[in-house]
Amino acid sequence: MDDSALVSNLSLDDILNRMGFGWFQVRIFLYLSWITFSDGAEITVISLITKILKKQWNLDDWEEELMGAVLFLGMIIGTFMSGPFGDKFGRRITLFGGTVVLFTFGMISAFMPEYWSFVIVRAFVGMSVGFLLPLQTAYEVEVCTEKSRGGFVIGTFLCFQVGMLSVVLLAFWLIPDLDSGNWRLLLILVSIPSGVSLLLQIFWGDESPRYEAINERFDRAVEILNKMAKLNKKDQLTQEEMAIVKSTQKSEVESVGKRIAKMFGEKYLKTTVKLFYLWFAIGFLYYGLVFILPRSLDEGSSNSETLVELAIINAALVPAAVFPCFLIENEFIGRRKTVLFCLAIQTGGCVVCSLYINNIVFIISAGSILFLSVLLFDVAYPYTSEIYDTSIRSTGLSVSTAFARFGGFISPFVLVLLNGIDFRFPYIAFFITSLIATFTCYLLKYESRGQNLDNFQAKG
């Protein structure tokens, strides 16, 4: 019988929903979680060792700032590379390649003998972090059921926060006063999780069946889906379901420029522009606060007290990766309203920090801002990836998140300058940025919760 005669109104989403969430997704979760753990650790460690390196290598202030900024410059480059590579070569091979770079250069950076070699190597670490985060999110939403997509993405980002906390805890042992210590061993330990992910990917890595289908590798797509069914203890694909896979519309082979142009076409233009600013604001506040907070705490604390305060704040951030699960799948709240709610509360927290009532209030407010920033990242990733079609999903997510990296890149320069005038001024900058983002989010009208992928309809 001709396959076309078997095709019904079902879709790949319906097949994935029947497969459910099982061991196939758990394996993916495990090796992606080690990547996000390593990402969080690599981003945090640089803010803890800059004072040591400044003293050890006799660095000027601008060289210290560059150490923080170069990580984000690398992330910008990596983020722009991620989408085109992921859409052209597939999710699996690009994830593996990015993890190799992260592990290799993270480990090498611990052995650099002087400043410029260290900066160059850390730029490659930043590139790999920027490369991996949007790519793995696009992969995650393509292998999960509609109901588990958001929770799956957010779950992996729990490990991002655990990675940040782990570095602070390791700092108590290796660099307890933040002025001296074994920073090289700290960098080595931070690199190990990405090596663990590499090993798991070798044995467990699979391509996205959706990606294979839209590129007309139907037999491979069916093979992966049947493997998913076996691991999840579900029935193999029926003839009707195989016909659905084989009827998947081929993704037109397009250049990077054409894929980006689609983001600015009539269908996506207004939404793309708003997403770009939202990502910039989220990145500026999150990465900026991670960078400037140790300096702000130094105003009224010793170095050992600063580590304790950072540990408390980062420990409180771990639940931030779980909390969104109870919001984004709620039919009355969803993705968009969660983002709007967090931005509004975050704006108020910035006001409290800029007033600096006392150290306790400041720590609570700064911790709340970071908590909400983590939550915003967690929700923005699945929200953005669910908006763009499969053919441009990785590109759309990578270009959007590049604006968060840009916000992180400029934050050390802007915030150090403002902090030199008055340590409250960075929080005034955070307030203005967050206020504009709140209004921008209000203008977004599309809610992606429960929607089939590739079914975006612009509403505002």
C-alpha positions as a Markdown table, in Angstrom:
| # | Residue | x | y | z |
|---|---|---|---|---|
| 1 | Met | 0.0 | 0.0 | 0.0 |
| 2 | Asp | 1.2 | 3.5 | -0.8 |
| 3 | Asp | 2.4 | 5.3 | 2.3 |
| 4 | Ser | 0.4 | 8.4 | 1.4 |
| 5 | Ala | -2.8 | 6.5 | 1.8 |
| 6 | Leu | -2.0 | 5.7 | 5.4 |
| 7 | Val | -1.2 | 9.3 | 6.5 |
| 8 | Ser | -3.7 | 10.7 | 8.9 |
| 9 | Asn | -3.9 | 14.0 | 10.9 |
| 10 | Leu | -1.2 | 12.7 | 13.3 |
| 11 | Ser | 2.2 | 14.3 | 13.4 |
| 12 | Leu | 5.7 | 13.6 | 14.8 |
| 13 | Asp | 4.6 | 15.3 | 18.0 |
| 14 | Asp | 1.8 | 12.7 | 18.4 |
| 15 | Ile | 4.3 | 9.9 | 17.9 |
| 16 | Leu | 6.6 | 11.3 | 20.5 |
| 17 | Asn | 3.7 | 11.8 | 22.9 |
| 18 | Arg | 2.8 | 8.1 | 22.5 |
| 19 | Met | 6.4 | 7.2 | 23.2 |
| 20 | Gly | 6.2 | 9.0 | 26.5 |
| 21 | Phe | 9.1 | 10.0 | 28.7 |
| 22 | Gly | 11.4 | 7.1 | 29.6 |
| 23 | Trp | 14.9 | 5.7 | 29.6 |
| 24 | Phe | 15.7 | 7.2 | 26.1 |
| 25 | Gln | 15.1 | 10.7 | 27.4 |
| 26 | Val | 16.8 | 9.9 | 30.8 |
| 27 | Arg | 20.0 | 9.0 | 29.0 |
| 28 | Ile | 20.0 | 12.2 | 27.1 |
| 29 | Phe | 19.2 | 14.1 | 30.3 |
| 30 | Leu | 22.2 | 12.6 | 32.0 |
| 31 | Tyr | 24.9 | 13.5 | 29.5 |
| 32 | Leu | 23.4 | 17.0 | 28.8 |
| 33 | Ser | 23.2 | 17.6 | 32.5 |
| 34 | Trp | 27.0 | 17.1 | 32.8 |
| 35 | Ile | 27.5 | 19.7 | 30.0 |
| 36 | Thr | 25.3 | 22.3 | 31.8 |
| 37 | Phe | 27.1 | 21.5 | 35.1 |
| 38 | Ser | 30.4 | 22.3 | 33.4 |
| 39 | Asp | 29.0 | 25.4 | 31.8 |
| 40 | Gly | 27.9 | 26.9 | 35.1 |
| 41 | Ala | 31.2 | 26.0 | 36.7 |
| 42 | Glu | 33.3 | 27.5 | 33.9 |
| 43 | Ile | 31.3 | 30.8 | 34.0 |
| 44 | Thr | 31.6 | 31.1 | 37.7 |
| 45 | Val | 35.2 | 30.2 | 38.2 |
| 46 | Ile | 36.6 | 33.1 | 36.3 |
| 47 | Ser | 35.0 | 35.6 | 38.7 |
| 48 | Leu | 36.6 | 33.9 | 41.6 |
| 49 | Ile | 40.2 | 33.7 | 40.3 |
| 50 | Thr | 40.6 | 37.1 | 38.7 |
| 51 | Lys | 42.0 | 38.7 | 41.9 |
| 52 | Ile | 44.6 | 36.0 | 42.3 |
| 53 | Leu | 45.7 | 36.3 | 38.7 |
| 54 | Lys | 45.8 | 40.0 | 38.9 |
| 55 | Lys | 48.2 | 39.8 | 41.8 |
| 56 | Gln | 50.2 | 36.8 | 40.4 |
| 57 | Trp | 50.7 | 38.3 | 36.9 |
| 58 | Asn | 50.8 | 42.0 | 37.9 |
| 59 | Leu | 47.8 | 42.9 | 35.7 |
| 60 | Asp | 46.3 | 46.3 | 35.1 |
| 61 | Asp | 42.6 | 46.9 | 35.8 |
| 62 | Trp | 41.7 | 46.7 | 32.1 |
| 63 | Glu | 43.5 | 43.3 | 31.8 |
| 64 | Glu | 41.4 | 42.0 | 34.8 |
| 65 | Glu | 38.2 | 43.2 | 33.1 |
| 66 | Leu | 39.3 | 41.6 | 29.8 |
| 67 | Met | 39.5 | 38.2 | 31.6 |
| 68 | Gly | 35.8 | 38.4 | 32.4 |
| 69 | Ala | 34.8 | 39.9 | 29.1 |
| 70 | Val | 36.7 | 37.4 | 26.8 |
| 71 | Leu | 34.6 | 34.5 | 28.1 |
| 72 | Phe | 31.5 | 36.3 | 26.9 |
| 73 | Leu | 33.1 | 37.3 | 23.6 |
| 74 | Gly | 33.8 | 33.7 | 23.0 |
| 75 | Met | 30.3 | 32.8 | 24.0 |
| 76 | Ile | 29.0 | 35.3 | 21.4 |
| 77 | Ile | 31.0 | 33.7 | 18.6 |
| 78 | Gly | 30.1 | 30.2 | 19.7 |
| 79 | Thr | 26.5 | 31.1 | 19.9 |
| 80 | Phe | 26.4 | 32.4 | 16.4 |
| 81 | Met | 28.2 | 29.2 | 15.2 |
| 82 | Ser | 25.9 | 26.9 | 17.1 |
| 83 | Gly | 22.7 | 27.3 | 15.0 |
| 84 | Pro | 24.2 | 27.0 | 11.5 |
| 85 | Phe | 26.3 | 24.0 | 12.5 |
| 86 | Gly | 23.4 | 22.3 | 14.3 |
| 87 | Asp | 20.9 | 22.9 | 11.5 |
| 88 | Lys | 23.4 | 21.7 | 8.8 |
| 89 | Phe | 25.3 | 18.8 | 10.4 |
| 90 | Gly | 22.7 | 17.6 | 13.0 |
| 91 | Arg | 22.4 | 17.8 | 16.7 |
| 92 | Arg | 24.5 | 14.8 | 17.8 |
| 93 | Ile | 27.8 | 15.4 | 16.0 |
| 94 | Thr | 27.8 | 19.1 | 16.8 |
| 95 | Leu | 27.0 | 18.5 | 20.5 |
| 96 | Phe | 29.9 | 16.0 | 20.7 |
| 97 | Gly | 32.3 | 18.3 | 18.9 |
| 98 | Gly | 31.4 | 21.2 | 21.2 |
| 99 | Thr | 31.9 | 19.1 | 24.3 |
| 100 | Val | 35.4 | 18.0 | 23.0 |
| 101 | Val | 36.4 | 21.7 | 22.7 |
| 102 | Leu | 34.9 | 22.5 | 26.2 |
| 103 | Phe | 36.8 | 19.7 | 27.9 |
| 104 | Thr | 40.1 | 20.2 | 26.0 |
| 105 | Phe | 40.5 | 23.9 | 26.4 |
| 106 | Gly | 39.0 | 24.0 | 29.9 |
| 107 | Met | 41.7 | 21.5 | 30.9 |
| 108 | Ile | 44.5 | 23.3 | 29.0 |
| 109 | Ser | 43.7 | 26.7 | 30.6 |
| 110 | Ala | 44.9 | 25.3 | 33.9 |
| 111 | Phe | 48.4 | 25.0 | 32.5 |
| 112 | Met | 48.8 | 28.4 | 30.8 |
| 113 | Pro | 52.0 | 30.1 | 32.0 |
| 114 | Glu | 51.1 | 33.7 | 31.4 |
| 115 | Tyr | 48.2 | 36.2 | 30.8 |
| 116 | Trp | 47.7 | 36.2 | 27.0 |
| 117 | Ser | 47.9 | 32.5 | 26.5 |
| 118 | Phe | 45.3 | 32.1 | 29.3 |
| 119 | Val | 43.0 | 34.7 | 27.8 |
| 120 | Ile | 43.1 | 33.1 | 24.4 |
| 121 | Val | 42.4 | 29.6 | 25.7 |
| 122 | Arg | 39.6 | 30.9 | 27.9 |
| 123 | Ala | 38.0 | 32.5 | 24.8 |
| 124 | Phe | 37.8 | 29.0 | 23.4 |
| 125 | Val | 36.1 | 27.8 | 26.6 |
| 126 | Gly | 33.6 | 30.6 | 26.2 |
| 127 | Met | 33.0 | 29.6 | 22.5 |
| 128 | Ser | 32.2 | 26.1 | 23.5 |
| 129 | Val | 29.8 | 27.2 | 26.3 |
| 130 | Gly | 28.0 | 29.6 | 23.8 |
| 131 | Phe | 28.0 | 26.8 | 21.2 |
| 132 | Leu | 26.5 | 24.1 | 23.4 |
| 133 | Leu | 23.7 | 25.8 | 25.4 |
| 134 | Pro | 21.3 | 26.7 | 22.5 |
| 135 | Leu | 22.1 | 23.5 | 20.6 |
| 136 | Gln | 21.3 | 21.2 | 23.4 |
| 137 | Thr | 18.0 | 23.1 | 24.1 |
| 138 | Ala | 16.9 | 22.6 | 20.4 |
| 139 | Tyr | 17.8 | 19.0 | 20.7 |
| 140 | Glu | 15.9 | 18.5 | 24.0 |
| 141 | Val | 12.6 | 19.9 | 22.7 |
| 142 | Glu | 12.8 | 17.7 | 19.6 |
| 143 | Val | 13.0 | 14.4 | 21.6 |
| 144 | Cys | 10.4 | 15.0 | 24.3 |
| 145 | Thr | 6.6 | 15.0 | 24.6 |
| 146 | Glu | 4.7 | 18.2 | 24.6 |
| 147 | Lys | 4.1 | 18.1 | 28.3 |
| 148 | Ser | 7.7 | 17.2 | 29.3 |
| 149 | Arg | 9.6 | 19.7 | 27.0 |
| 150 | Gly | 9.7 | 22.6 | 29.4 |
| 151 | Gly | 10.4 | 20.4 | 32.5 |
| 152 | Phe | 13.2 | 18.6 | 30.6 |
| 153 | Val | 15.0 | 21.8 | 29.6 |
| 154 | Ile | 14.6 | 23.3 | 33.0 |
| 155 | Gly | 15.8 | 20.1 | 34.7 |
| 156 | Thr | 19.1 | 20.2 | 32.8 |
| 157 | Phe | 19.6 | 23.8 | 33.9 |
| 158 | Leu | 19.3 | 22.7 | 37.5 |
| 159 | Cys | 22.8 | 21.3 | 37.0 |
| 160 | Phe | 24.0 | 24.7 | 35.7 |
| 161 | Gln | 23.3 | 26.1 | 39.2 |
| 162 | Val | 24.7 | 23.0 | 40.9 |
| 163 | Gly | 27.9 | 23.6 | 38.9 |
| 164 | Met | 28.1 | 27.2 | 40.0 |
| 165 | Leu | 27.6 | 26.2 | 43.7 |
| 166 | Ser | 30.2 | 23.5 | 43.4 |
| 167 | Val | 32.9 | 25.9 | 42.2 |
| 168 | Val | 32.2 | 28.2 | 45.2 |
| 169 | Leu | 32.4 | 25.2 | 47.6 |
| 170 | Leu | 35.7 | 24.1 | 46.0 |
| 171 | Ala | 37.0 | 27.6 | 46.4 |
| 172 | Phe | 36.7 | 27.2 | 50.2 |
| 173 | Trp | 39.3 | 24.4 | 49.9 |
| 174 | Leu | 41.6 | 25.7 | 47.1 |
| 175 | Ile | 41.4 | 29.5 | 47.2 |
| 176 | Pro | 39.8 | 30.3 | 50.7 |
| 177 | Asp | 40.9 | 33.9 | 50.8 |
| 178 | Leu | 40.4 | 34.7 | 47.1 |
| 179 | Asp | 43.8 | 36.3 | 47.0 |
| 180 | Ser | 45.9 | 33.2 | 46.8 |
| 181 | Gly | 45.6 | 29.4 | 46.4 |
| 182 | Asn | 45.7 | 26.6 | 43.9 |
| 183 | Trp | 43.7 | 28.1 | 41.1 |
| 184 | Arg | 45.2 | 25.6 | 38.6 |
| 185 | Leu | 43.7 | 22.6 | 40.4 |
| 186 | Leu | 40.4 | 24.4 | 40.6 |
| 187 | Leu | 40.3 | 24.8 | 36.8 |
| 188 | Ile | 41.3 | 21.1 | 36.3 |
| 189 | Leu | 38.4 | 19.9 | 38.6 |
| 190 | Val | 36.0 | 22.3 | 36.8 |
| 191 | Ser | 36.8 | 20.6 | 33.5 |
| 192 | Ile | 36.1 | 17.0 | 34.6 |
| 193 | Pro | 32.3 | 17.1 | 34.2 |
| 194 | Ser | 32.5 | 17.8 | 30.4 |
| 195 | Gly | 34.8 | 14.8 | 30.1 |
| 196 | Val | 32.1 | 12.6 | 31.8 |
| 197 | Ser | 29.6 | 13.9 | 29.3 |
| 198 | Leu | 31.9 | 13.0 | 26.4 |
| 199 | Leu | 32.1 | 9.4 | 27.6 |
| 200 | Leu | 28.3 | 9.1 | 28.0 |
| 201 | Gln | 27.7 | 10.6 | 24.5 |
| 202 | Ile | 30.0 | 8.0 | 22.9 |
| 203 | Phe | 27.7 | 5.2 | 24.2 |
| 204 | Trp | 24.3 | 6.9 | 24.4 |
| 205 | Gly | 24.3 | 9.7 | 21.8 |
| 206 | Asp | 21.5 | 9.6 | 19.2 |
| 207 | Glu | 20.4 | 12.1 | 16.5 |
| 208 | Ser | 17.1 | 13.9 | 16.8 |
| 209 | Pro | 14.5 | 11.8 | 14.9 |
| 210 | Arg | 12.8 | 15.1 | 13.9 |
| 211 | Tyr | 16.0 | 16.4 | 12.4 |
| 212 | Glu | 16.5 | 13.1 | 10.4 |
| 213 | Ala | 12.9 | 13.2 | 9.1 |
| 214 | Ile | 13.0 | 16.8 | 7.8 |
| 215 | Asn | 16.2 | 15.9 | 6.0 |
| 216 | Glu | 14.5 | 12.9 | 4.4 |
| 217 | Arg | 16.6 | 10.3 | 6.2 |
| 218 | Phe | 13.4 | 8.5 | 7.0 |
| 219 | Asp | 14.8 | 5.1 | 7.6 |
| 220 | Arg | 17.2 | 6.5 | 10.2 |
| 221 | Ala | 14.3 | 8.5 | 11.8 |
| 222 | Val | 12.2 | 5.4 | 12.0 |
| 223 | Glu | 15.2 | 3.4 | 13.5 |
| 224 | Ile | 15.7 | 6.1 | 16.2 |
| 225 | Leu | 12.0 | 6.2 | 17.1 |
| 226 | Asn | 11.8 | 2.4 | 17.3 |
| 227 | Lys | 14.9 | 2.5 | 19.6 |
| 228 | Met | 13.1 | 5.1 | 21.7 |
| 229 | Ala | 10.0 | 2.9 | 21.8 |
| 230 | Lys | 12.1 | -0.1 | 22.9 |
| 231 | Leu | 13.9 | 1.8 | 25.7 |
| 232 | Asn | 10.7 | 3.4 | 26.9 |
| 233 | Lys | 8.9 | 0.0 | 26.8 |
| 234 | Lys | 6.4 | 1.1 | 24.2 |
| 235 | Asp | 5.1 | -0.6 | 21.0 |
| 236 | Gln | 7.2 | -0.2 | 17.9 |
| 237 | Leu | 6.0 | 2.2 | 15.1 |
| 238 | Thr | 2.9 | 1.2 | 13.3 |
| 239 | Gln | 2.6 | 1.3 | 9.5 |
| 240 | Glu | 0.6 | 4.5 | 9.9 |
| 241 | Glu | 3.2 | 6.1 | 12.1 |
| 242 | Met | 6.0 | 5.2 | 9.7 |
| 243 | Ala | 4.0 | 6.7 | 6.9 |
| 244 | Ile | 3.7 | 9.9 | 9.0 |
| 245 | Val | 7.5 | 10.0 | 9.4 |
| 246 | Lys | 8.0 | 9.5 | 5.7 |
| 247 | Ser | 5.5 | 12.2 | 4.8 |
| 248 | Thr | 7.5 | 14.8 | 6.8 |
| 249 | Gln | 8.1 | 17.8 | 4.6 |
| 250 | Lys | 11.7 | 18.1 | 3.6 |
| 251 | Ser | 13.5 | 21.1 | 5.1 |
| 252 | Glu | 14.8 | 23.3 | 2.3 |
| 253 | Val | 18.6 | 23.5 | 2.3 |
| 254 | Glu | 19.3 | 27.1 | 3.0 |
| 255 | Ser | 22.3 | 29.2 | 3.7 |
| 256 | Val | 22.9 | 30.8 | 7.1 |
| 257 | Gly | 21.8 | 34.1 | 5.7 |
| 258 | Lys | 18.5 | 32.8 | 4.5 |
| 259 | Arg | 17.8 | 31.1 | 7.8 |
| 260 | Ile | 18.5 | 34.3 | 9.6 |
| 261 | Ala | 16.4 | 36.2 | 7.0 |
| 262 | Lys | 13.4 | 34.0 | 7.9 |
| 263 | Met | 13.7 | 35.2 | 11.4 |
| 264 | Phe | 13.1 | 38.7 | 10.1 |
| 265 | Gly | 10.3 | 37.7 | 7.7 |
| 266 | Glu | 6.7 | 38.8 | 8.1 |
| 267 | Lys | 5.9 | 35.7 | 10.3 |
| 268 | Tyr | 8.6 | 36.3 | 12.9 |
| 269 | Leu | 9.8 | 39.9 | 12.6 |
| 270 | Lys | 8.1 | 41.5 | 15.6 |
| 271 | Thr | 8.6 | 38.5 | 17.8 |
| 272 | Thr | 12.3 | 38.2 | 16.9 |
| 273 | Val | 13.0 | 41.8 | 17.8 |
| 274 | Lys | 11.3 | 41.5 | 21.2 |
| 275 | Leu | 13.1 | 38.2 | 21.9 |
| 276 | Phe | 16.4 | 39.8 | 21.1 |
| 277 | Tyr | 16.0 | 42.5 | 23.7 |
| 278 | Leu | 14.6 | 40.1 | 26.3 |
| 279 | Trp | 17.7 | 37.9 | 25.8 |
| 280 | Phe | 20.0 | 40.9 | 26.0 |
| 281 | Ala | 18.4 | 42.0 | 29.3 |
| 282 | Ile | 18.5 | 38.5 | 30.8 |
| 283 | Gly | 22.1 | 38.1 | 29.9 |
| 284 | Phe | 23.1 | 41.6 | 31.1 |
| 285 | Leu | 21.5 | 41.2 | 34.5 |
| 286 | Tyr | 22.5 | 37.5 | 35.1 |
| 287 | Tyr | 26.1 | 37.6 | 33.9 |
| 288 | Gly | 26.6 | 41.1 | 35.1 |
| 289 | Leu | 25.4 | 40.3 | 38.6 |
| 290 | Val | 27.5 | 37.1 | 38.7 |
| 291 | Phe | 30.5 | 39.3 | 37.8 |
| 292 | Ile | 29.9 | 42.4 | 40.0 |
| 293 | Leu | 28.4 | 40.7 | 43.1 |
| 294 | Pro | 31.7 | 39.6 | 44.6 |
| 295 | Arg | 32.9 | 43.2 | 44.3 |
| 296 | Ser | 29.7 | 44.5 | 45.8 |
| 297 | Leu | 30.0 | 42.1 | 48.8 |
| 298 | Asp | 33.7 | 43.1 | 49.2 |
| 299 | Glu | 32.4 | 46.6 | 50.2 |
| 300 | Gly | 31.3 | 45.3 | 53.6 |
| 301 | Ser | 32.9 | 41.9 | 54.0 |
| 302 | Ser | 36.2 | 40.1 | 54.2 |
| 303 | Asn | 37.2 | 37.7 | 51.5 |
| 304 | Ser | 36.2 | 34.7 | 53.6 |
| 305 | Glu | 32.9 | 36.3 | 54.4 |
| 306 | Thr | 32.4 | 36.9 | 50.6 |
| 307 | Leu | 32.8 | 33.2 | 49.9 |
| 308 | Val | 30.2 | 32.3 | 52.6 |
| 309 | Glu | 27.8 | 34.8 | 51.2 |
| 310 | Leu | 28.3 | 33.6 | 47.6 |
| 311 | Ala | 27.8 | 30.0 | 48.8 |
| 312 | Ile | 24.5 | 30.9 | 50.5 |
| 313 | Ile | 23.3 | 32.8 | 47.4 |
| 314 | Asn | 24.2 | 30.0 | 45.0 |
| 315 | Ala | 22.7 | 27.4 | 47.2 |
| 316 | Ala | 19.5 | 29.3 | 47.2 |
| 317 | Leu | 19.6 | 29.5 | 43.4 |
| 318 | Val | 19.4 | 25.7 | 43.0 |
| 319 | Pro | 15.6 | 25.6 | 43.6 |
| 320 | Ala | 15.3 | 28.3 | 40.9 |
| 321 | Ala | 15.9 | 25.6 | 38.3 |
| 322 | Val | 13.0 | 23.5 | 39.7 |
| 323 | Phe | 10.5 | 26.2 | 40.5 |
| 324 | Pro | 9.6 | 27.1 | 36.9 |
| 325 | Cys | 8.3 | 23.5 | 36.3 |
| 326 | Phe | 5.3 | 24.3 | 38.5 |
| 327 | Leu | 4.6 | 27.5 | 36.4 |
| 328 | Ile | 5.3 | 27.0 | 32.8 |
| 329 | Glu | 3.1 | 23.9 | 32.3 |
| 330 | Asn | 0.2 | 25.5 | 34.2 |
| 331 | Glu | -2.6 | 26.2 | 31.8 |
| 332 | Phe | -3.3 | 29.6 | 33.4 |
| 333 | Ile | 0.3 | 30.8 | 33.5 |
| 334 | Gly | 2.6 | 29.1 | 30.9 |
| 335 | Arg | 5.9 | 30.4 | 29.5 |
| 336 | Arg | 5.1 | 34.0 | 28.7 |
| 337 | Lys | 3.3 | 35.0 | 31.9 |
| 338 | Thr | 6.1 | 33.4 | 33.9 |
| 339 | Val | 8.7 | 35.5 | 32.2 |
| 340 | Leu | 6.5 | 38.6 | 32.7 |
| 341 | Phe | 6.0 | 37.9 | 36.4 |
| 342 | Cys | 9.7 | 37.3 | 37.0 |
| 343 | Leu | 10.8 | 40.5 | 35.2 |
| 344 | Ala | 8.4 | 42.6 | 37.2 |
| 345 | Ile | 9.6 | 41.3 | 40.5 |
| 346 | Gln | 13.2 | 41.5 | 39.4 |
| 347 | Thr | 12.8 | 45.2 | 38.6 |
| 348 | Gly | 11.6 | 45.8 | 42.1 |
| 349 | Gly | 14.6 | 43.9 | 43.5 |
| 350 | Cys | 17.0 | 46.1 | 41.5 |
| 351 | Val | 15.4 | 49.2 | 43.2 |
| 352 | Val | 16.0 | 47.7 | 46.6 |
| 353 | Cys | 19.6 | 46.9 | 45.8 |
| 354 | Ser | 20.3 | 50.4 | 44.5 |
| 355 | Leu | 19.0 | 51.9 | 47.8 |
| 356 | Tyr | 21.3 | 49.7 | 49.9 |
| 357 | Ile | 19.3 | 49.7 | 53.2 |
| 358 | Asn | 21.8 | 47.4 | 54.9 |
| 359 | Asn | 24.0 | 44.4 | 54.0 |
| 360 | Ile | 21.4 | 41.7 | 54.9 |
| 361 | Val | 18.7 | 43.3 | 52.8 |
| 362 | Phe | 21.2 | 43.8 | 50.0 |
| 363 | Ile | 22.2 | 40.1 | 50.0 |
| 364 | Ile | 18.6 | 39.0 | 50.1 |
| 365 | Ser | 17.6 | 41.3 | 47.2 |
| 366 | Ala | 20.7 | 40.4 | 45.1 |
| 367 | Gly | 20.0 | 36.7 | 45.7 |
| 368 | Ser | 16.4 | 37.3 | 44.6 |
| 369 | Ile | 17.5 | 39.0 | 41.4 |
| 370 | Leu | 19.8 | 36.1 | 40.6 |
| 371 | Phe | 17.1 | 33.6 | 41.5 |
| 372 | Leu | 14.7 | 35.3 | 39.0 |
| 373 | Ser | 17.5 | 35.6 | 36.4 |
| 374 | Val | 18.1 | 31.9 | 36.6 |
| 375 | Leu | 14.4 | 31.3 | 36.3 |
| 376 | Leu | 14.2 | 33.6 | 33.3 |
| 377 | Phe | 17.0 | 31.8 | 31.5 |
| 378 | Asp | 15.3 | 28.4 | 32.3 |
| 379 | Val | 12.0 | 29.6 | 30.8 |
| 380 | Ala | 13.4 | 31.6 | 27.9 |
| 381 | Tyr | 15.2 | 28.7 | 26.4 |
| 382 | Pro | 12.2 | 26.4 | 25.8 |
| 383 | Tyr | 10.0 | 29.4 | 25.0 |
| 384 | Thr | 12.3 | 30.6 | 22.2 |
| 385 | Ser | 13.0 | 27.1 | 20.9 |
| 386 | Glu | 9.3 | 26.3 | 20.6 |
| 387 | Ile | 8.6 | 29.5 | 18.6 |
| 388 | Tyr | 10.9 | 28.9 | 15.6 |
| 389 | Asp | 10.3 | 26.1 | 13.1 |
| 390 | Thr | 12.5 | 23.0 | 13.1 |
| 391 | Ser | 14.3 | 24.1 | 10.0 |
| 392 | Ile | 15.6 | 27.3 | 11.7 |
| 393 | Arg | 15.1 | 26.3 | 15.4 |
| 394 | Ser | 18.8 | 25.9 | 16.2 |
| 395 | Thr | 19.7 | 29.1 | 14.3 |
| 396 | Gly | 16.8 | 31.1 | 15.8 |
| 397 | Leu | 17.8 | 30.0 | 19.3 |
| 398 | Ser | 21.5 | 30.6 | 18.8 |
| 399 | Val | 21.1 | 34.1 | 17.3 |
| 400 | Ser | 18.6 | 35.1 | 20.0 |
| 401 | Thr | 20.8 | 33.8 | 22.9 |
| 402 | Ala | 23.8 | 35.6 | 21.3 |
| 403 | Phe | 22.2 | 38.8 | 22.6 |
| 404 | Ala | 22.4 | 37.4 | 26.1 |
| 405 | Arg | 26.1 | 36.7 | 25.5 |
| 406 | Phe | 26.6 | 40.3 | 24.2 |
| 407 | Gly | 24.9 | 41.6 | 27.4 |
| 408 | Gly | 27.4 | 39.4 | 29.4 |
| 409 | Phe | 30.3 | 40.7 | 27.3 |
| 410 | Ile | 29.7 | 44.4 | 27.8 |
| 411 | Ser | 28.7 | 44.0 | 31.5 |
| 412 | Pro | 32.2 | 43.9 | 33.0 |
| 413 | Phe | 33.2 | 47.1 | 31.2 |
| 414 | Val | 29.9 | 49.0 | 32.0 |
| 415 | Leu | 29.6 | 47.7 | 35.6 |
| 416 | Val | 33.2 | 48.2 | 36.7 |
| 417 | Leu | 33.0 | 51.8 | 35.4 |
| 418 | Leu | 29.8 | 52.4 | 37.3 |
| 419 | Asn | 31.0 | 50.6 | 40.4 |
| 420 | Gly | 34.1 | 52.9 | 40.4 |
| 421 | Ile | 31.7 | 55.9 | 40.8 |
| 422 | Asp | 29.4 | 54.3 | 43.3 |
| 423 | Phe | 28.8 | 50.6 | 44.1 |
| 424 | Arg | 25.0 | 51.3 | 43.8 |
| 425 | Phe | 25.2 | 52.5 | 40.2 |
| 426 | Pro | 25.4 | 49.0 | 38.6 |
| 427 | Tyr | 22.0 | 48.2 | 40.2 |
| 428 | Ile | 20.5 | 51.4 | 38.8 |
| 429 | Ala | 21.6 | 50.1 | 35.3 |
| 430 | Phe | 20.1 | 46.7 | 36.1 |
| 431 | Phe | 16.8 | 48.5 | 37.1 |
| 432 | Ile | 16.5 | 50.4 | 33.8 |
| 433 | Thr | 17.4 | 47.3 | 31.7 |
| 434 | Ser | 14.8 | 45.1 | 33.6 |
| 435 | Leu | 12.1 | 47.7 | 33.4 |
| 436 | Ile | 12.3 | 48.0 | 29.6 |
| 437 | Ala | 12.4 | 44.2 | 29.4 |
| 438 | Thr | 9.2 | 44.0 | 31.4 |
| 439 | Phe | 7.4 | 46.2 | 29.0 |
| 440 | Thr | 8.8 | 44.3 | 26.0 |
| 441 | Cys | 7.6 | 41.0 | 27.4 |
| 442 | Tyr | 4.1 | 42.5 | 27.9 |
| 443 | Leu | 4.0 | 43.2 | 24.2 |
| 444 | Leu | 4.7 | 39.5 | 23.4 |
| 445 | Lys | 1.4 | 37.7 | 23.0 |
| 446 | Tyr | 2.3 | 34.2 | 21.9 |
| 447 | Glu | 2.1 | 31.3 | 24.4 |
| 448 | Ser | 3.9 | 28.2 | 23.3 |
| 449 | Arg | 2.8 | 25.8 | 26.1 |
| 450 | Gly | 1.0 | 22.8 | 24.7 |
| 451 | Gln | 1.5 | 23.9 | 21.1 |
| 452 | Asn | 2.8 | 21.5 | 18.4 |
| 453 | Leu | 6.2 | 22.5 | 17.2 |
| 454 | Asp | 6.3 | 24.2 | 13.8 |
| 455 | Asn | 2.9 | 25.7 | 14.6 |
| 456 | Phe | 3.8 | 29.3 | 15.5 |
| 457 | Gln | 1.2 | 32.0 | 14.8 |
| 458 | Ala | 2.3 | 35.6 | 15.4 |
| 459 | Lys | 0.0 | 37.4 | 17.8 |
| 460 | Gly | 1.9 | 40.5 | 18.8 |
